[in-house]
Amino acid sequence: MKKLFIITILMAITTAVHAEYRNVFVELGYQPAQVDAKVKEVFNDVFRGPNKVYFEVGDSLGYISDIKNHDARTEGMSYGMMIAVQFGEKDIFDRLWRWSKKYMQHQDGNRKGYFAWSCKTDGTHNAEGAASDGELYFITALIFASNRWGNDTGINYKAEAQHILNSIQPKEYTPEPSPAGFPGFGPQQTGPQKMYLIDPETNLITFTPDGFGNRFTDPSYHIPAFFEVWARWAGDGRAELWKACAKASREYLHKATHPVTGLNGDMSQFDGSEMQMPRWPGMPQPKPGEKPRRNGSNNFRYDSWRVPMNITLDYEWSGADAEWQRGYGERIQNFFYAQGVDTFMDQYRTDGSLPEEDEILPAGGFRKLRHSIGLVSTVAAASILTKHAKRKEFVDALWRAKHEPFEDGYFDAYYDGLLRLFAFMHLSGQYRVIEPAK
């Protein structure tokens, strides 16, 4: 009986630790007022400053634009909604959701309930297919909005979340004449196909719910704590499935991250192994004696940056895999520390070596390795996982980093800006599970 009592107390203490949402900036010597002012400054950089990526349309709509690519993406729209609900910015949240629903969400056809992943800023679709992380964030942000503001202020947030949840269940469809999924990922699919956001055999999120993209996954799409939120408050009758998805996602991340460097590929097979991309008919074949080109999707690059912060989020919100997550935090910060806190590059092979030029993923018209503030941000956020003295150097580097154009003119107000804001939210204790008002 005494042993059971002690275990109960220890469990309560563990839960309390993860409910505190630590202000790591203050722990490391920054003043609370200084931190609050900095967080507001970073928020305003994204939503209201001269380099903002948020734009209002008329009286009720708004969008977030990946300015360097001249589009609006489900990634940015759903990120914006998550940020808005965390800060209590209801008008921003509602504008982003109305724009997403009006222009991005399919209201009929095979993809009913899913979202076109990329649109021009006038709402015209650049692509019809979904990128699965958009749906992941839309659902979670809508559940939080329901918990925070209720469902009778003009938008029934919970019903909207449940509509997406019902739409993402496995179903059969016939592909349209145009290539399904993301362009470039395989030939045209013919005949009846399966569509699902969550692979029914592994309970893991897909890269895209249809086409070739539902045969593999993206490590940066794995946020187990989001599934825990669905299990608690979605009210869709699938709580056990979402708990199973959270468990499977945590187990997958163990396999998808390098055991020494902590790095992960941009994409991977469902078992965590490297992507095996076949050469489809019509693709250039290697010449005799030519070294086969490496698959750059197996490298740590733009999507991959999010993984340290996603693992941090699960640690903060659930603590369900705390021991492994703390070890991961140590590994990945040790790797980047060895590369130089102020000099590490933003793309690597998972063994820690630098990619060759043809493996470097270009952005904004440039193909170049950089010391990018987006990755500076996510590696700093992992300081929540670590206890070593190095963590302060990463946090200080984020604090003093200036989000401004590089000397050659490259500037990413969108992706770098959003990741920077998320990192400040994490490290200031302002990225939280939003429970229903009591």
C-alpha positions in Angstrom: 0.0 0.0 0.0 2.8 2.4 0.9 4.6 1.5 -2.4 1.4 2.2 -4.3 1.0 5.6 -2.5 4.6 6.5 -3.4 4.1 5.6 -7.1 0.9 7.7 -7.2 2.8 10.7 -5.7 5.7 10.3 -8.2 3.2 10.2 -11.1 1.5 13.3 -9.9 4.9 15.1 -9.6 5.8 14.0 -13.1 2.6 15.3 -14.5 3.0 18.6 -12.6 6.5 19.1 -14.1 5.1 18.9 -17.6 2.2 21.1 -16.7 4.4 24.0 -15.7 5.4 25.1 -19.2 8.8 26.4 -18.0 10.1 29.8 -19.0 13.6 28.7 -20.0 14.6 32.3 -20.8 14.0 33.3 -17.2 15.7 30.1 -15.9 18.8 31.2 -17.8 18.9 34.7 -16.5 16.6 36.8 -18.6 14.0 39.1 -16.9 10.3 38.2 -17.2 9.4 41.7 -18.5 12.2 41.4 -21.0 11.0 38.1 -22.2 7.4 39.2 -22.6 8.5 42.2 -24.6 10.6 40.0 -26.9 7.8 37.5 -27.5 5.5 40.4 -28.5 8.2 41.7 -30.8 8.6 38.4 -32.6 4.8 37.9 -32.8 4.5 41.4 -34.4 7.3 40.6 -36.8 5.1 37.8 -38.3 1.7 39.4 -38.1 2.0 43.2 -38.0 5.6 44.4 -38.8 7.1 45.6 -42.1 8.1 42.0 -43.0 4.8 40.4 -41.9 3.5 37.4 -43.7 -0.1 37.8 -42.5 -2.5 39.8 -44.7 -6.2 40.7 -44.1 -8.8 40.6 -46.9 -11.9 42.6 -46.5 -13.9 42.4 -43.3 -13.6 38.7 -42.5 -10.7 37.0 -44.3 -6.9 36.7 -43.9 -4.1 34.6 -45.1 -0.4 33.8 -44.4 1.8 33.8 -47.4 5.1 32.1 -48.2 6.2 35.3 -49.8 9.3 34.0 -51.5 7.1 31.4 -53.3 4.2 33.7 -53.9 1.6 31.4 -52.4 -0.5 30.5 -49.3 0.0 27.0 -47.9 -1.9 24.8 -45.5 1.3 24.7 -43.5 1.3 28.4 -42.9 -2.4 28.9 -42.6 -2.7 26.1 -39.9 0.4 27.4 -38.1 -1.1 30.8 -38.0 -4.3 29.4 -36.5 -2.3 27.5 -33.8 -0.4 30.7 -33.0 -3.5 32.8 -32.9 -5.4 30.5 -30.5 -2.3 30.3 -28.2 -2.2 34.1 -28.0 -6.0 34.6 -27.8 -6.1 36.4 -31.1 -9.6 35.3 -32.1 -10.0 37.7 -35.0 -6.8 36.5 -36.7 -7.8 32.9 -36.0 -11.3 33.3 -37.5 -10.0 35.2 -40.6 -7.4 32.5 -41.3 -10.0 29.7 -40.9 -12.6 31.4 -43.1 -10.0 31.9 -45.9 -8.9 28.3 -45.5 -12.4 27.0 -45.7 -13.4 29.2 -48.6 -10.4 28.7 -50.8 -8.5 25.6 -49.7 -11.0 23.1 -48.3 -12.6 20.8 -50.9 -16.4 20.9 -50.4 -17.2 17.9 -52.6 -15.6 15.3 -54.8 -12.9 12.7 -53.9 -11.1 15.1 -51.6 -14.1 16.5 -49.7 -12.9 17.8 -46.3 -9.2 17.8 -47.3 -7.4 21.0 -48.2 -5.5 22.0 -51.4 -1.9 22.4 -50.0 -0.9 25.5 -52.1 -3.0 28.4 -53.4 -2.3 31.7 -55.1 -3.0 34.6 -52.7 -6.3 35.2 -54.6 -7.4 31.6 -53.7 -6.7 29.9 -57.0 -5.4 26.4 -56.5 -1.8 25.7 -57.4 -2.4 22.0 -56.5 -5.4 20.0 -55.5 -3.8 17.4 -53.3 -3.2 17.8 -49.5 0.0 17.8 -47.5 -0.9 15.9 -44.4 0.6 18.2 -41.8 -1.9 20.9 -42.8 -4.8 18.8 -41.7 -2.9 17.8 -38.6 -2.6 21.4 -37.5 -6.0 22.5 -38.6 -7.7 19.8 -36.5 -5.7 20.5 -33.4 -6.0 24.3 -33.7 -9.8 24.0 -34.2 -10.1 21.8 -31.1 -8.2 24.4 -29.0 -10.4 27.2 -30.4 -13.5 25.2 -29.3 -12.0 24.7 -25.9 -11.0 28.4 -25.6 -13.9 30.3 -27.1 -16.8 27.7 -27.3 -18.7 27.0 -30.5 -21.4 29.7 -30.5 -19.5 32.8 -31.5 -20.0 32.5 -35.3 -18.0 29.4 -36.0 -18.6 25.9 -34.6 -15.0 25.0 -34.2 -15.6 21.6 -32.9 -17.9 20.6 -35.7 -15.4 21.9 -38.3 -12.7 19.7 -36.6 -15.0 16.7 -36.6 -15.8 17.2 -40.3 -12.1 17.0 -41.1 -11.6 14.0 -38.8 -14.5 12.2 -40.5 -13.1 13.1 -44.0 -9.6 11.7 -43.4 -10.8 8.2 -42.7 -9.6 5.6 -45.3 -11.7 5.5 -48.4 -11.4 4.4 -52.0 -11.3 6.9 -54.9 -10.6 7.1 -58.6 -7.7 9.5 -59.5 -8.4 12.5 -61.7 -6.6 12.6 -65.1 -3.8 14.8 -63.6 -1.0 13.3 -61.5 -2.1 12.6 -57.9 -0.3 13.9 -54.8 2.8 16.0 -55.1 4.2 16.6 -58.6 7.3 14.5 -59.3 6.5 11.7 -56.8 5.9 8.9 -59.2 3.8 8.2 -62.3 0.1 8.7 -62.8 -1.8 6.3 -60.5 -4.5 4.4 -62.4 -7.5 2.4 -61.2 -9.1 2.5 -57.8 -6.8 3.9 -55.1 -6.9 4.3 -51.3 -6.9 7.7 -49.6 -6.0 8.2 -46.0 -4.2 10.7 -43.8 -3.2 8.0 -41.4 -1.8 4.8 -42.8 -4.2 2.1 -41.5 -1.4 -0.6 -41.2 1.1 1.4 -39.2 -1.1 4.2 -37.6 1.5 6.7 -39.0 0.7 10.0 -40.7 1.3 10.0 -44.5 3.3 12.5 -46.6 0.2 13.0 -48.7 -3.1 11.2 -48.2 -3.4 10.1 -51.9 -1.1 9.1 -54.7 2.4 8.0 -54.2 2.8 10.1 -51.1 0.6 7.8 -48.9 3.3 5.1 -49.2 5.7 6.9 -46.9 6.0 9.6 -44.3 7.8 12.8 -43.2 9.4 12.8 -39.7 8.5 16.4 -39.2 4.8 15.6 -39.5 5.0 13.5 -36.3 3.6 15.3 -33.3 2.3 12.6 -31.0 0.9 15.1 -28.5 -1.6 16.4 -31.1 -3.2 12.9 -31.3 -3.5 13.0 -27.5 -5.4 16.2 -27.9 -7.7 14.6 -30.4 -8.3 11.6 -28.1 -9.3 13.9 -25.2 -11.5 16.5 -26.9 -12.3 15.7 -30.5 -15.5 13.8 -29.5 -15.4 11.8 -32.7 -15.6 8.4 -31.1 -12.0 7.4 -32.1 -10.1 8.1 -28.9 -8.4 4.7 -28.9 -7.3 5.1 -32.5 -5.7 8.5 -31.7 -3.9 7.1 -28.6 -2.6 4.3 -30.8 -1.4 6.9 -33.3 0.5 8.8 -30.6 2.2 5.6 -29.4 3.1 4.6 -33.0 4.5 8.0 -33.8 6.8 8.1 -30.7 8.1 4.6 -31.6 8.7 5.7 -35.2 10.7 8.8 -34.2 13.1 6.5 -32.3 13.9 4.7 -35.6 13.8 7.8 -37.9 16.5 9.8 -36.0 20.2 8.9 -36.2 21.4 7.3 -33.0 24.6 9.5 -32.8 23.8 12.8 -34.5 20.0 12.9 -33.8 19.5 14.0 -37.4 16.6 12.7 -39.5 15.8 12.7 -43.2 13.2 14.9 -44.8 11.2 11.8 -45.7 11.4 8.1 -44.7 9.7 4.8 -45.0 7.1 3.9 -42.4 9.7 1.8 -40.6 12.0 4.8 -40.2 14.4 3.6 -42.8 15.7 5.8 -45.7 13.5 6.5 -48.7 14.0 4.2 -51.6 13.0 6.4 -54.6 12.7 4.3 -57.8 13.7 5.7 -61.2 10.4 6.0 -63.0 10.2 5.6 -66.8 11.5 8.7 -68.5 13.8 9.7 -65.6 17.5 10.2 -66.5 19.4 7.0 -66.0 23.0 6.9 -64.7 25.7 6.7 -67.4 28.1 3.7 -67.3 30.6 4.3 -64.5 28.7 7.3 -63.2 28.2 7.4 -59.4 24.5 7.1 -58.6 23.0 10.3 -57.4 22.2 10.3 -53.7 18.5 10.8 -52.7 18.5 14.2 -51.1 15.2 13.4 -49.4 17.2 11.2 -47.0 19.1 14.3 -45.8 18.3 16.6 -42.9 17.0 19.8 -44.5 14.0 22.3 -44.4 11.2 20.0 -43.2 13.6 18.2 -40.9 14.3 21.4 -38.9 10.9 21.0 -37.2 11.6 17.6 -35.6 13.6 18.9 -32.6 10.8 21.3 -31.8 8.1 18.7 -32.3 9.8 16.3 -30.0 10.1 19.1 -27.5 6.4 19.8 -27.7 5.5 16.2 -27.0 7.8 16.3 -24.0 6.2 19.4 -22.7 2.6 18.4 -23.3 2.6 14.7 -22.5 5.9 13.5 -21.0 5.0 10.1 -22.3 8.5 9.4 -23.7 10.5 11.7 -21.5 13.6 9.6 -21.0 14.2 9.0 -24.7 13.3 12.6 -25.6 15.9 14.0 -23.1 18.5 11.8 -24.7 17.5 12.9 -28.1 17.8 16.6 -27.0 21.4 15.9 -25.8 22.4 14.2 -29.0 21.1 16.8 -31.4 22.5 19.7 -29.5 25.8 18.0 -29.1 26.0 17.6 -32.9 25.2 21.2 -33.7 27.5 22.4 -30.9 30.3 20.5 -32.5 29.5 22.3 -35.8 29.6 25.7 -34.0 26.6 27.4 -32.3 27.0 30.4 -34.6 28.1 28.6 -37.7 26.3 25.3 -38.2 24.7 24.7 -41.6 21.1 24.1 -42.4 21.4 20.9 -44.4 23.3 17.7 -43.6 23.4 14.1 -44.3 22.1 12.2 -41.3 25.6 10.9 -40.5 26.6 14.6 -40.0 28.5 15.0 -43.3 27.7 17.9 -45.6 25.7 17.2 -48.8 27.1 17.6 -52.2 25.9 20.5 -54.3 23.3 18.5 -56.2 21.8 17.2 -52.9 21.2 20.7 -51.5 17.6 21.6 -51.6 17.1 25.1 -53.1 14.9 27.8 -51.7 13.8 31.2 -53.0 15.9 30.8 -56.1 19.1 30.0 -54.2 20.9 26.7 -53.8 23.1 27.3 -50.9 23.9 26.1 -47.4 23.2 28.8 -44.7 23.2 29.3 -41.0 19.4 29.8 -41.0 17.4 31.3 -38.2 14.7 28.7 -38.6 17.1 25.9 -37.6 18.7 28.1 -34.9 15.2 28.4 -33.5 14.3 24.7 -33.4 17.6 23.6 -32.0 17.3 26.3 -29.3 13.8 25.1 -28.4 15.3 21.6 -27.7 17.0 23.3 -24.7 13.8 22.4 -22.8 14.9 18.8 -23.1 18.5 19.2 -21.9 20.4 20.0 -18.7 23.9 20.5 -20.1 25.5 23.9 -20.0 25.5 24.1 -23.8 21.8 24.8 -23.8 22.3 28.4 -22.7 24.5 29.1 -25.7 21.8 27.9 -28.0 19.2 30.0 -26.2 21.4 33.1 -26.2 22.1 32.5 -29.9 18.4 32.6 -30.7 17.8 35.6 -28.5 20.4 37.7 -30.3 19.8 36.4 -33.8 18.5 39.0 -36.2 15.9 38.0 -38.7 17.0 40.0 -41.7 18.2 39.4 -45.3 21.5 37.6 -46.0 24.2 39.5 -47.9 23.1 37.9 -51.2 19.5 39.1 -50.7 17.9 35.8 -49.6 15.3 36.4 -46.9 12.6 34.0 -45.6 10.1 36.0 -43.6 7.7 33.1 -43.7 9.2 29.7 -42.7 12.1 31.2 -40.7 9.7 33.7 -39.1 7.1 31.1 -38.1 9.7 28.7 -36.6 11.3 31.6 -34.8 8.0 32.5 -33.2 7.2 29.0 -32.2 10.6 28.7 -30.5 10.0 31.8 -28.5 6.6 30.5 -27.5 8.2 27.2 -26.3 11.1 28.8 -24.4 8.9 31.4 -22.7 6.3 28.8 -21.6 3.6 30.2 -23.9 2.9 27.2 -26.1 0.3 25.2 -24.1 -2.4 22.6 -24.2 -5.7 24.6 -24.1 -8.2 22.8 -22.0 -12.0 23.6 -22.0 -13.0 26.6 -20.0 -14.4 25.6 -16.6 
